[in-house]
Amino acid sequence: MYRMSRQAKILELIETYDIETQDDLALHLTQSGYSVTQATVSRDIRELGLIKVAANGVNGTYKYAALAPLNGGSEEKRTPRLSALFKSSVVSVKYAENIIVIKTVSGAASSAAALIDALKEPLILGSVAGDDTIFVVVRSKAAAGGVADLFNSLSK
């Protein structure tokens, strides 16, 4: 119950304010009466499928945004938006062994990684996104080339 309330508050906060970091979000939550840790905020961001988008084109800053409209947009509606975001942000895709390294424009890795997660590709074991780099672990060396080709096709 508390988690649902907190996550609803997060969605409200990101619609109201340009929240750029997890620390900003934690501060807003605390000011709203929610006691949270960084780990809780991080988990909520992942569970809500929040992405970073350009903050009104100002100074190259980014803010958190909901992946789909708050009124329950379906995953089918999310994927075209994610595909466009992936296409506009990916700079390169390379792989070695069973790890794929995707370079993005600065600040766009977590948003691009949201598409990777939305694909639900069984050959992908998981991904980790930083600021401009995504590491994707696939099941085997043999699968890495095919998955890298998929990412390259999505980025063109």
Secondary structure, DSSP 8 states (H G I E B T S, - for coil): -HHHHHHHHHHHHHHHS---SHHHHHHHHHHTT----HHHHHHHHHHHT-EEEESTTSTT-EEEE-SS-TTT--HHHHHHHHHHHHHHHEEEEEEETTEEEEEESTT-HHHHHHHHHHHT-TTEEEEEE-SSEEEEEES-HHHHHHHHHHHHHHT-
